[in-house]
Amino acid sequence: PTAMFHSPPRSPTLATHLADAGIPVYTIGKLSEMIEGAAITDTKEVKNNAECLEALGALIREGQMNRLKQSFIIATLPDLDSLFGHNRDALGYIDALETLDQYLPRLFRAMENEDMLYIVSDHGNDPTAEGTSHTREYVPLLVYSRMFRPRRQANLGIRATLADVAETIADSYDLNVRFAAASFWEHMISQL
């Protein structure tokens, strides 16, 4: 069995900086333990991907925002991780991905023009690998917004670190913080 030990972050997280800037921060799924110490506006526990996606859609439509119409929602899809990924159920993993694909248009319709949806994983979890531990392949990074009109160079490339996502989100909210990473915000807004 694999044990997971949580410890408080050594410095303020993106969620903390967002909350300090007056931006409501919501978590869906097992995230409050992962971003310990952050000022979370509200958290919703979910049992499966379907509950997570429904909660995400509801928060996009009805969640509290600040005066600039900003909020931040971070959600985990538990079935892809613990149910199918760690249990090495490749067919279940495929079904869960197809269900997510079918649900995405509903999320897109709930989003406002300025909203952005990042789809990213915090670790690899190849459902065809041996064992139950995290695996080391590259993880997806997809960003959607109605504002973007991708041209030839819409590929975000292979990122050096997952912290690039936090750096980019910080830039998108005009936070004056750095996470020792490379933002791809300028690349994205060049697609406007």
Disulfide bonds with the S-S distance in Angstrom:
none
